[in-house]
Amino acid sequence: MNSGSHSDELLKQVAALPGLPGVYRYFDAEGQVLYVGKASNLKKRVSSYFQKNHDGTRIGHMVSRIARMETTVVRSEAEALLLENNLIKTLNPKFNILFRDDKSYPYLKITGLRDGGGKAGGKASTQPFQRFPRMAYYRGAVERKHSYYGPYPSAWAVKESISLLQKVFRLRTCEDTIFANRTRPCLLYQIKRCTGPCVELISPEEYGRDVADAEAFLRGETQNVLKELEARMAGHAESLAYEEAAAVRDQIQSLSKVLHQQAVETVSDRDVDILAAKVQGGRACVNLAMVRGGRHLGDRAYFPTHVEDATQIEAAMAAEGEGAASMIDPAQRVLEAFVAQHYLGAPAPHSLITSHPVSKDLLTALTEQLQLKMTVTHQPREHRRIWLEMAQKNAELALARLLAEEGSQQARTRALADALGLPDESLETLRIECFDISHTAGESTQASCVVFEEHKMQNAQYRRFKIAGITPGDDYAAMRQVLTRRYEPLALAMQEADPEGGVDIAEPEGDGSHPAPVPPQDQADGLGANAPARKKADRRLPDLVLIDGGKGQVGVAREVFEALGLDTSLLVGVEKGEGRKVGLEELVFADGRPKVYLGHDSAALMLIAQIRDEAHRFAITGMRAQRAKVRTGGSRLEDIPGVGPKKRARLLQRFGGVRGVTAATAEDLCTVEGISTELADAIYRALH
């Protein structure tokens, strides 16, 4: 690839680059980020992209699309490394290895004021439940006054740990509102999973010792806990308190049983992450196993995108600049990308065990960023070797499962294209949009639009539409409204791009239930960060539009498409079969073709059912959320200045809903965490 295809302005910018460390970003003509890279010498590295011939390679394909460039000079290579991976996570470039993980890690939370006598809601903490800390599953931002243990790789790992602590230390798990209103112990007390602090069957001091032992156990101090319990049992026996001694003996036995079952428990390795990378068939997997407090908590598999493009580009550039660096195993590149991206936004342990070596520059950069001395072991021994072998096996299995699923999904996409006569030159770009309407007896009507592309559901492009101005329960009017709102802007854009193309925008026909311009109230189910990707995708007409419904719904869709001047052959309805049984669905076409039954074992029908079911799920979850908001009057609390999402959730949890909050006095409201006297008065006045 030579420089003749690029603008003079871009080439002048490249020539003027300094020979300093920094980060560069390439953009295409549409403004999409193509690649983010780092360099110890910006001028030398960036110039090599434009001065050498890369024709016929992936790097040549990328360079041919570069329209503009941005660079940032930094002080050191470590800073460049950190900035590079922060930008990769933020900008989602097309030719970089990218790990996506929108889920926050779960924790085990033990509530209670750490100093034992702080303030809550602006008043002294005298509530009974605050003297008896509760353990709970937690996901979200941490607060200093509570204790958090983890992170855990899955919700199951947290719940399993809670069950274990219930058996050994018998800490409570009930909500504070339930605790405050108990008059007799619950079933957990009867089955010896709780000591009954709600009805004062244990003193705060004794309960506090159990909490301290549980926290020590979670920190991995198991031997200290056992010694403490043994000393406590001996003390009870000497004072002839045999029932108390027997209770402690049972605790020791339960804890010993747990430690015996946890085969990988070790005193020396309390907090360790084990990372194993596997690359095969153009895809990659990094398996992360977590050891916390000396206990193996399970693992989680991560699948990065753009692996094949990124590894080939990086290898080509390394071969030109550094020689031996081009021989680095692709799995090592994937592993280093994971370490760089993952630990910039997640709690990091002091020790990592990895299947491939990690560069010293990366460790230096992480140490500076995290203020944490991190050690990496590449060829472990003894129990660490067993951990790594387990992680490597799990990475192989997860990647094999992914490749099998993707192969199956690609076969389904091809089967659907063959069955419906869709273009199959590039099935990767085949785009399907599916619509569904959901409501309860006409209440809180919502429409959903889900997208299938690149052989998978693209949830970043999902949209919800609030339906307004129609007769409650009129699904035809709802479908007319959502299709008009989705495709009218696209039809107008097509007309502007090709005014002689024959696209004639007319008023949609129907029963007049569709209101005149409908303000856009589209929602993305909390995916606001993906709005740019969704907006860009909205400019393209899909290859197929699925309607969850039969002849009537398809007829309404045909009217909308005809009014907008769009091709009605794109419209296909999914009609329930006899008895509404799964596998008996028939396809209804808007352009007059006869119905088609694909067969219950058809791969094409399986894909259609998958997309249809996802549209239904997405619509009904949105409808239920909207209905709950309407019924609880949630917007009233939202309108009160100073009451954000967290405080609103605490109020609703404490008083059981908006009615309970409304019935509470200002003094009652003060007892809620984060609610001051002034704010409580403001809430009371607003609700009355």
GISULZI-V761770 format. One record per residue. N is the residue number from 0. PHI is phi as a letter, one per 30 degrees, with the letter a starting at -180 (none if undefined). Layout:
n = {N:N}
phi = {PHI:PHI}
//
This chain:
n = {0:1:2:3:4:5:6:7:8:9:10:11:12:13:14:15:16:17:18:19:20:21:22:23:24:25:26:27:28:29:30:31:32:33:34:35:36:37:38:39:40:41:42:43:44:45:46:47:48:49:50:51:52:53:54:55:56:57:58:59:60:61:62:63:64:65:66:67:68:69:70:71:72:73:74:75:76:77:78:79:80:81:82:83:84:85:86:87:88:89:90:91:92:93:94:95:96:97:98:99:100:101:102:103:104:105:106:107:108:109:110:111:112:113:114:115:116:117:118:119:120:121:122:123:124:125:126:127:128:129:130:131:132:133:134:135:136:137:138:139:140:141:142:143:144:145:146:147:148:149:150:151:152:153:154:155:156:157:158:159:160:161:162:163:164:165:166:167:168:169:170:171:172:173:174:175:176:177:178:179:180:181:182:183:184:185:186:187:188:189:190:191:192:193:194:195:196:197:198:199:200:201:202:203:204:205:206:207:208:209:210:211:212:213:214:215:216:217:218:219:220:221:222:223:224:225:226:227:228:229:230:231:232:233:234:235:236:237:238:239:240:241:242:243:244:245:246:247:248:249:250:251:252:253:254:255:256:257:258:259:260:261:262:263:264:265:266:267:268:269:270:271:272:273:274:275:276:277:278:279:280:281:282:283:284:285:286:287:288:289:290:291:292:293:294:295:296:297:298:299:300:301:302:303:304:305:306:307:308:309:310:311:312:313:314:315:316:317:318:319:320:321:322:323:324:325:326:327:328:329:330:331:332:333:334:335:336:337:338:339:340:341:342:343:344:345:346:347:348:349:350:351:352:353:354:355:356:357:358:359:360:361:362:363:364:365:366:367:368:369:370:371:372:373:374:375:376:377:378:379:380:381:382:383:384:385:386:387:388:389:390:391:392:393:394:395:396:397:398:399:400:401:402:403:404:405:406:407:408:409:410:411:412:413:414:415:416:417:418:419:420:421:422:423:424:425:426:427:428:429:430:431:432:433:434:435:436:437:438:439:440:441:442:443:444:445:446:447:448:449:450:451:452:453:454:455:456:457:458:459:460:461:462:463:464:465:466:467:468:469:470:471:472:473:474:475:476:477:478:479:480:481:482:483:484:485:486:487:488:489:490:491:492:493:494:495:496:497:498:499:500:501:502:503:504:505:506:507:508:509:510:511:512:513:514:515:516:517:518:519:520:521:522:523:524:525:526:527:528:529:530:531:532:533:534:535:536:537:538:539:540:541:542:543:544:545:546:547:548:549:550:551:552:553:554:555:556:557:558:559:560:561:562:563:564:565:566:567:568:569:570:571:572:573:574:575:576:577:578:579:580:581:582:583:584:585:586:587:588:589:590:591:592:593:594:595:596:597:598:599:600:601:602:603:604:605:606:607:608:609:610:611:612:613:614:615:616:617:618:619:620:621:622:623:624:625:626:627:628:629:630:631:632:633:634:635:636:637:638:639:640:641:642:643:644:645:646:647:648:649:650:651:652:653:654:655:656:657:658:659:660:661:662:663:664:665:666:667:668:669:670:671:672:673:674:675:676:677:678:679:680:681:682:683:684:685:686:687}
phi = {none:c:d:d:d:c:d:d:d:d:d:d:d:d:d:d:d:d:d:b:d:a:b:b:b:c:b:d:d:c:i:d:d:c:a:b:b:b:a:d:b:e:d:d:d:d:d:d:d:c:c:c:d:c:e:i:c:d:d:d:d:d:d:d:c:d:c:a:b:b:b:b:d:b:d:a:d:d:d:d:d:d:d:e:d:d:d:d:d:d:c:h:d:d:c:c:d:b:c:c:a:d:c:d:d:d:b:c:c:c:d:j:d:d:c:i:a:d:c:b:i:i:b:d:d:c:d:e:d:d:d:b:e:c:c:a:d:b:b:k:d:c:b:d:d:c:c:b:b:k:d:c:d:a:d:d:d:d:d:d:d:d:d:d:d:d:d:c:c:h:d:d:b:d:d:d:d:d:e:d:c:d:c:b:d:d:d:d:d:d:c:i:c:a:c:i:d:d:c:h:d:b:d:e:d:d:d:d:d:d:d:d:d:d:d:d:d:d:d:j:d:d:d:d:d:d:d:d:d:d:d:d:d:d:d:d:d:d:c:i:c:d:d:d:d:d:d:d:e:d:d:d:d:d:d:d:d:d:d:d:d:d:d:c:d:b:d:d:c:d:b:b:c:c:b:b:c:b:b:a:i:i:c:b:b:c:c:c:c:c:c:b:i:i:c:d:c:j:b:b:c:b:b:d:c:i:d:d:d:d:d:d:d:d:d:d:d:d:d:d:c:b:i:d:d:d:d:d:e:e:d:d:d:d:d:d:d:d:e:d:d:d:d:d:b:b:e:c:d:d:b:b:c:b:d:b:d:c:d:d:d:d:d:d:d:d:d:d:d:c:h:b:d:c:c:b:c:c:b:d:b:h:d:d:d:d:e:d:d:d:d:d:d:d:d:d:d:d:d:d:d:d:d:d:d:d:d:d:d:d:d:d:d:d:d:d:d:d:d:c:i:d:d:c:d:b:d:d:c:d:c:b:c:b:c:b:c:b:a:c:h:i:d:h:d:b:c:c:b:c:b:c:a:h:i:a:d:c:d:d:c:d:b:c:b:d:c:b:i:b:d:e:i:d:d:d:d:d:d:e:d:d:d:d:d:d:c:d:e:d:d:d:d:d:d:d:d:b:d:c:d:j:d:b:d:b:d:d:d:l:c:i:d:d:d:d:e:c:d:d:b:d:b:b:h:i:c:e:d:c:e:e:d:d:d:d:d:d:d:c:d:d:d:a:c:c:c:d:l:c:e:d:d:d:d:d:d:d:e:d:d:d:d:d:i:c:d:d:d:d:d:b:c:c:c:d:d:d:i:h:d:d:j:c:d:c:c:c:c:d:c:j:d:d:e:b:c:d:j:d:c:d:d:d:d:d:d:d:d:d:d:d:d:d:d:d:d:d:d:d:d:d:d:d:d:d:d:d:d:d:d:d:i:e:d:d:d:d:d:d:e:j:c:d:e:d:d:d:d:d:d:d:d:d:c:i:k:d:e:d:d:d:d:d:d:d:d:d:d:d:d:d:e:i:c:d:d:d:d:d:d:d:d:d:d:d:d:b}
//
